[in-house]
């Protein structure tokens, strides 16, 4: 097991996970789910695209949907760079290291850099977005879960070790990880650039595929309230897991599946990870409290169903640990 240290002086400064670009077969159904039920704000829509943001965000969008006649995929995972200069340095860095990086035009964003990471995940980086006033204190407009900000994504990958090595070189810090009891092989990693526990999570599985993206909400009450809202809107069936509390990151959570099957997590209560002498927390693969301190285990589909990345060919995982599912838990109880 190698826990690669984060590069303290990366060539360019990635500041945070900022947005995802997905496809939708029905933009109106998608809008209803995220605007009316979840509580995001629509910042722009036409016949082909839908842009949304959370209440504390001033940037134009953190969630983008493009119309498609095919089942939903993830087109890009988005990160912010600190400056335009960082984008130029990153362009040259990626190309010098054998990864084809190009600048592409993207609506409502400044200059945008596209590249695929070594795992096949399509990434985009920008340093600027169009700005709008925050809705943080327009309390009469808050509803659903009142999402505060885009927080992180989780990605299933066939090769966790490569993910840890590559992202550590770009300055991502490991905060928590799951390792096999007997072999010390790393099964899951929680990586961050901003000050909390995660911007991107990689877990061993058929991949690359997007497992979920997550929004931070202000209070635990918002987790319960959005579950009630889903029920009153006739959308209770979209609940995919929870509510519960993860051991990892200490997050109170609930997961839903949108009309195209994309999984969104709403959570609160994770912690800061800033000081240079903080040590990543290890979790044993057999310790189910890492997944839930309390609450029932996830269903089998939570572990195995995910959103494909556009044009990426999923590979079987190098590590294949059988998860503790709700079905297995109930069978054991009986």
C-alpha positions as CSV (number, residue, x, y, z in Angstrom):
1,X,0.0,0.0,0.0
2,X,1.4,3.4,-1.0
3,X,-0.2,6.5,0.4
4,X,1.3,9.1,-2.0
5,X,1.9,12.5,-0.3
6,X,0.2,15.5,-1.9
7,X,2.5,17.6,-3.9
8,X,2.8,20.8,-1.8
9,X,3.8,22.9,-4.8
10,X,1.8,21.7,-7.8
11,X,2.5,23.4,-11.2
12,X,-0.9,25.0,-11.2
13,X,-3.6,25.7,-8.6
14,X,-6.8,23.7,-8.7
15,X,-9.1,25.2,-6.1
16,X,-12.1,22.9,-5.9
17,X,-14.7,20.7,-7.6
18,X,-17.1,23.1,-9.1
19,X,-19.7,21.5,-11.4
20,X,-20.8,18.5,-13.5
21,X,-22.2,18.3,-17.0
22,X,-24.8,15.6,-17.5
23,X,-27.4,14.7,-20.2
24,X,-31.1,14.5,-19.8
25,X,-33.8,13.0,-22.0
26,X,-36.5,15.3,-20.6
27,X,-35.3,18.8,-19.5
28,X,-38.7,19.7,-18.0
29,X,-38.8,16.6,-15.8
30,X,-35.2,17.3,-14.8
31,X,-36.0,20.9,-14.0
32,X,-39.0,19.9,-11.8
33,X,-36.9,17.5,-9.9
34,X,-34.0,19.8,-9.2
35,X,-35.8,23.1,-8.9
36,X,-39.1,22.2,-7.2
37,X,-38.0,19.2,-5.1
38,X,-34.3,19.6,-4.4
39,X,-34.4,23.4,-4.3
40,X,-31.7,24.5,-6.8
41,X,-32.1,27.8,-8.8
42,X,-32.5,27.7,-12.6
43,X,-30.1,30.3,-14.0
44,X,-30.7,29.5,-17.7
45,X,-32.8,27.2,-19.9
46,X,-33.4,26.8,-23.6
47,X,-34.6,23.8,-25.7
48,X,-31.2,22.1,-25.4
49,X,-29.7,23.1,-22.1
50,X,-30.5,23.6,-18.4
51,X,-28.2,25.4,-15.9
52,X,-28.7,25.4,-12.1
53,X,-26.9,26.6,-9.0
54,X,-27.2,26.3,-5.2
55,X,-28.3,29.1,-2.9
56,X,-24.9,30.3,-1.6
57,X,-23.2,30.2,-5.0
58,X,-22.4,33.3,-6.9
59,X,-21.1,31.5,-10.0
60,X,-23.6,31.0,-12.8
61,X,-23.9,27.2,-12.5
62,X,-22.8,24.1,-10.7
63,X,-25.0,21.7,-12.5
64,X,-25.5,21.5,-16.3
65,X,-27.8,19.3,-18.3
66,X,-27.7,18.9,-22.1
67,X,-30.7,17.4,-24.0
68,X,-30.1,13.9,-25.3
69,X,-32.3,11.2,-26.9
70,X,-30.1,8.5,-25.3
71,X,-29.8,7.3,-21.7
72,X,-28.1,9.8,-19.4
73,X,-24.3,10.1,-19.3
74,X,-21.8,12.4,-17.6
75,X,-20.1,14.6,-20.2
76,X,-17.6,16.4,-18.0
77,X,-16.5,16.7,-14.4
78,X,-15.6,20.3,-13.7
79,X,-13.0,21.9,-11.5
80,X,-12.0,25.6,-10.9
81,X,-8.5,26.9,-11.3
82,X,-7.4,29.9,-9.3
83,X,-6.2,32.1,-12.3
84,X,-6.2,32.2,-16.1
85,X,-2.4,31.7,-15.9
86,X,-3.0,28.4,-14.1
87,X,-5.1,27.2,-17.1
88,X,-2.3,28.0,-19.5
89,X,0.3,26.2,-17.3
90,X,-2.1,23.2,-17.0
91,X,-2.6,23.0,-20.8
92,X,1.2,22.7,-21.3
93,X,1.6,20.4,-18.4
94,X,-1.0,17.9,-19.5
95,X,0.2,17.8,-23.1
96,X,3.8,17.4,-22.0
97,X,2.7,14.4,-19.9
98,X,1.0,12.6,-22.8
99,X,-2.6,13.8,-22.2
100,X,-4.3,15.7,-25.0
101,X,-5.6,19.0,-23.5
102,X,-7.5,21.6,-25.6
103,X,-9.3,24.9,-25.0
104,X,-13.0,24.8,-25.8
105,X,-15.8,27.4,-25.7
106,X,-18.3,26.8,-23.0
107,X,-21.3,29.1,-22.3
108,X,-21.3,31.2,-19.2
109,X,-17.6,30.2,-18.5
110,X,-14.3,31.8,-19.2
111,X,-11.6,30.0,-21.1
112,X,-12.2,26.3,-20.5
113,X,-9.7,23.5,-20.7
114,X,-10.7,19.9,-21.6
115,X,-8.6,16.8,-20.8
116,X,-9.2,13.2,-19.8
117,X,-7.4,11.9,-16.7
118,X,-5.4,8.7,-16.9
119,X,-8.5,6.7,-15.8
120,X,-10.6,8.0,-18.7
121,X,-12.6,10.6,-16.7
122,X,-13.4,13.6,-18.9
123,X,-12.5,16.8,-17.0
124,X,-12.9,20.5,-17.7
125,X,-11.2,23.4,-15.9
126,X,-12.1,27.0,-15.8
127,X,-11.0,30.0,-13.8
128,X,-14.0,32.3,-14.3
129,X,-17.8,32.1,-14.6
130,X,-20.5,34.6,-15.1
131,X,-21.6,35.9,-11.7
132,X,-25.0,36.4,-10.1
133,X,-26.0,37.6,-6.6
134,X,-26.1,34.9,-4.0
135,X,-29.5,33.8,-2.8
136,X,-28.1,32.9,0.7
137,X,-30.2,35.5,2.5
138,X,-33.3,35.6,0.3
139,X,-34.9,33.1,2.7
140,X,-38.4,33.4,1.2
141,X,-37.0,31.6,-1.9
142,X,-35.5,28.7,0.0
143,X,-37.3,25.4,-0.4
144,X,-36.6,21.6,-0.8
145,X,-33.3,20.9,0.8
146,X,-32.1,24.5,0.4
147,X,-28.8,23.3,-1.1
148,X,-25.9,25.7,-0.1
149,X,-23.1,24.7,-2.4
150,X,-21.8,22.0,-4.8
151,X,-19.3,19.9,-2.8
152,X,-17.9,16.7,-4.4
153,X,-18.3,13.8,-6.7
154,X,-17.6,10.1,-6.2
155,X,-16.2,8.1,-9.1
156,X,-16.0,4.3,-9.5
157,X,-12.6,3.4,-11.0
158,X,-10.9,0.1,-11.9
159,X,-7.6,1.5,-10.5
160,X,-7.6,3.3,-7.2
161,X,-3.8,3.4,-6.9
162,X,-3.4,5.3,-10.2
163,X,-6.1,7.8,-9.1
164,X,-4.3,8.4,-5.8
165,X,-0.9,8.9,-7.5
166,X,-2.1,11.2,-10.3
167,X,-4.3,13.4,-8.2
168,X,-1.8,13.7,-5.4
169,X,0.7,15.0,-7.9
170,X,-1.8,17.7,-8.8
171,X,-1.9,18.8,-5.1
172,X,-5.0,16.8,-3.9
173,X,-4.6,15.7,-0.3
174,X,-5.8,12.3,1.1
175,X,-8.1,12.8,4.1
176,X,-9.6,9.3,4.6
177,X,-9.3,5.9,3.0
178,X,-10.5,2.4,3.1
179,X,-8.0,-0.5,3.1
180,X,-8.3,-4.2,3.0
181,X,-7.7,-5.8,6.4
182,X,-5.3,-8.5,5.2
183,X,-3.5,-7.1,2.2
184,X,-3.5,-3.3,3.0
185,X,-4.7,-2.7,-0.6
186,X,-6.5,0.7,-0.8
187,X,-10.1,0.3,-1.9
188,X,-11.4,3.9,-1.6
189,X,-9.8,7.3,-1.3
190,X,-11.2,10.7,-0.2
191,X,-9.3,13.6,-1.8
192,X,-9.6,17.3,-1.3
193,X,-8.4,20.7,-2.5
194,X,-10.7,23.0,-0.5
195,X,-10.7,23.0,3.3
196,X,-13.1,20.1,4.0
197,X,-12.7,16.4,3.5
198,X,-13.4,15.9,-0.2
199,X,-13.7,17.2,-3.7
200,X,-13.4,13.8,-5.4
201,X,-13.8,10.3,-4.0
202,X,-12.5,7.2,-5.9
203,X,-13.8,3.8,-5.0
204,X,-12.9,0.4,-6.6
205,X,-15.5,-0.7,-9.1
206,X,-16.4,-1.0,-12.7
207,X,-15.2,2.3,-14.1
208,X,-14.7,5.0,-14.7
209,X,-18.4,5.8,-13.9
210,X,-19.9,8.7,-11.9
211,X,-21.4,7.2,-8.8
212,X,-22.9,10.5,-7.5
213,X,-22.4,14.2,-7.1
214,X,-23.2,16.0,-3.9
215,X,-24.5,19.3,-2.5
216,X,-23.9,20.6,1.0
217,X,-27.1,21.7,2.9
218,X,-27.2,24.1,5.9
219,X,-28.7,21.8,8.6
220,X,-29.7,18.3,9.5
221,X,-33.3,19.5,9.3
222,X,-32.9,20.1,5.6
223,X,-32.2,16.4,5.1
224,X,-35.4,15.4,6.7
225,X,-37.4,18.2,5.1
226,X,-36.4,17.2,1.6
227,X,-37.5,13.6,2.2
228,X,-40.9,15.0,3.3
229,X,-41.0,17.2,0.2
230,X,-40.2,14.3,-2.1
231,X,-43.1,12.4,-0.5
232,X,-45.6,15.2,-0.9
233,X,-44.6,15.6,-4.5
234,X,-45.1,11.9,-5.3
235,X,-41.3,11.4,-5.6
236,X,-40.6,9.3,-2.6
237,X,-39.7,6.4,-4.9
238,X,-36.6,8.4,-6.0
239,X,-34.9,8.0,-2.6
240,X,-31.9,5.8,-3.2
241,X,-30.4,5.6,0.3
242,X,-30.8,7.0,3.8
243,X,-31.2,9.2,5.7
244,X,-28.2,8.1,7.8
245,X,-24.8,9.2,8.9
246,X,-21.5,8.1,7.2
247,X,-18.6,7.3,9.4
248,X,-16.3,8.6,6.7
249,X,-16.4,12.4,6.7
250,X,-19.1,12.3,9.5
251,X,-21.7,13.4,6.9
252,X,-25.5,13.1,7.6
253,X,-26.9,12.1,4.2
254,X,-29.7,11.2,1.9
255,X,-29.4,10.1,-1.8
256,X,-31.9,10.4,-4.6
257,X,-32.0,9.3,-8.3
258,X,-33.2,11.9,-10.8
259,X,-35.4,11.2,-13.8
260,X,-32.4,10.0,-15.9
261,X,-31.0,7.8,-13.0
262,X,-28.2,10.2,-12.0
263,X,-27.5,9.9,-8.3
264,X,-27.4,13.1,-6.2
265,X,-26.4,13.2,-2.5
266,X,-27.6,15.9,-0.1
267,X,-25.5,16.0,3.1
268,X,-24.2,18.1,6.0
269,X,-21.8,18.1,9.0
270,X,-18.4,17.1,7.5
271,X,-15.3,18.6,9.0
272,X,-12.3,20.8,8.1
273,X,-9.0,19.2,7.0
274,X,-6.4,22.0,6.7
275,X,-3.3,21.7,8.9
276,X,-0.2,20.2,7.3
277,X,0.3,17.7,10.1
278,X,-3.1,16.1,9.8
279,X,-2.9,12.3,9.1
280,X,-5.4,10.6,6.8
281,X,-7.9,8.4,8.6
282,X,-7.8,4.7,7.8
283,X,-11.0,2.6,7.7
284,X,-11.0,-1.2,7.6
285,X,-12.9,-2.7,4.6
286,X,-14.8,-4.9,7.0
287,X,-15.8,-2.0,9.3
288,X,-19.3,-1.2,8.1
289,X,-19.5,1.9,10.3
290,X,-17.4,3.7,7.7
291,X,-20.5,3.6,5.4
292,X,-23.1,4.2,8.1
293,X,-22.6,5.0,11.8
294,X,-26.3,4.4,11.9
295,X,-29.0,3.6,9.4
296,X,-29.5,0.6,7.2
297,X,-26.8,-0.6,4.7
298,X,-27.3,0.5,1.1
299,X,-29.1,-1.7,-1.4
300,X,-27.1,-3.6,-4.0
301,X,-27.9,-1.1,-6.7
302,X,-26.3,1.7,-4.7
303,X,-23.0,-0.1,-5.0
304,X,-23.3,-1.3,-8.6
305,X,-25.4,1.3,-10.5
306,X,-23.7,4.5,-11.8
307,X,-23.7,7.0,-14.6
308,X,-21.4,6.3,-17.6
309,X,-18.9,8.9,-18.7
310,X,-19.4,9.8,-22.3
311,X,-17.1,7.8,-24.6
312,X,-15.3,6.1,-21.6
313,X,-15.1,2.3,-21.7
314,X,-15.5,0.9,-18.2
315,X,-13.0,-1.6,-17.0
316,X,-13.3,-4.3,-14.4
317,X,-11.7,-3.3,-11.1
318,X,-8.3,-4.5,-10.1
319,X,-9.6,-4.9,-6.6
320,X,-13.0,-6.5,-6.1
321,X,-14.4,-6.4,-2.6
322,X,-18.0,-7.6,-2.0
323,X,-20.0,-4.9,-0.3
324,X,-22.3,-5.4,2.7
325,X,-25.7,-4.7,1.1
326,X,-29.1,-4.3,2.6
327,X,-30.2,-7.5,0.9
328,X,-27.4,-9.5,2.5
329,X,-28.1,-7.8,5.9
330,X,-31.7,-8.7,5.9
331,X,-31.0,-12.3,4.7
332,X,-28.5,-12.7,7.6
333,X,-31.1,-11.3,10.1
334,X,-33.6,-13.9,8.9
